[in-house]
Amino acid sequence: MNTNGNVTGSKPIVSGFGKLFIATVEDKGGVGKSVICDLLHAGFSQHELKVGLIDIDGSNSVGCMQHADAIFADTSDEGWQAMISKEIRDMPLPGGLDVLILDTGARDGERFQAELPGFASRMARVGGRMLVIRPVTTNIFTHERAAQFAADTQNTNVAVVTMEVRAQGRTEKHFQKWRNSENYKAAIAAGAVPTYVKNLGIEFMDDAVACQLSIGDIAGENFGKPTAHKRSRELFDDTSVVWAQDMIEEQMTIWLPAFMEALKKRENGNG
């Protein structure tokens, strides 16, 4: 697992979080789970924190394509949970992770939720916390699942964030129906905290995945890594680099207060 240094200068403050295990979970595919995880990896890494990524999306393992140090855990194999538990166990040790990120695939929700109490308990034992991001689109089923997950985890110490995916043609106005819905109200009442992910651009992300580059690679001009496509620098000029740097900083500025609020709301099992 690697650590990237600051590339954009001033950064939002991440003190007060402690050890974190962040999972992005939604049974629908194509909702930006891997993009969210990529931004999380870049954002926390730039604070000189040690960040690890585990990818359990067997059908479309974008995390492993973009991050050479990512670990793939095949959920069809018995004992896949042990790979995650080991990273949690090692967090307090020298060289252990500060932040562990889990990228899940479509239809992994039920499997993940069955293991959630164990993961949360292990995080508590190392003095850390568990935070789950539920991406929502304009699809009502993502709304229902987010609200149900918030209710299912109420009265636990698992923090929950609902995240509007303002991408693929969706803008803030497209989420008015979600914000006026009973599902939204139920999620908030159960202790979930709302936030959003900005649009990184379809062409930008398609090129990044094709070149096997993370947004952190682009922001840090890491075009010479062994797995990067030879045309990477041609596709991502200086303007693209600065844009990636600004996007990471802006997104973390949006997310960190929401994460802190969610963790406080579920402190000591309060929902």
Secondary structure, DSSP 4 states (H G I P E B T S, - for coil): ---PPPSSSS----TT--SEEEEE--SSSSSSHHHHHHHHHHHHHTTT--EEEEE--SS--HHHHH-TT-EE--TTSTTHHHHHHHHHHTTTSTT--SEEEEE--TT-HHHHHHHHHHHHHHHHHTT-EEEEEEEE-S-HHHHHHHHHHHHHTTTSS-EEEEEEE--TT--GGGGHHHHTSHHHHHHHHTT-EEEEE----HHHHHHHHHTT--HHHHHTT-TTSTTS-TTHHHHS-HHHHHHHHHHHHHHHHHHHHHHHHHHHHTGGG--
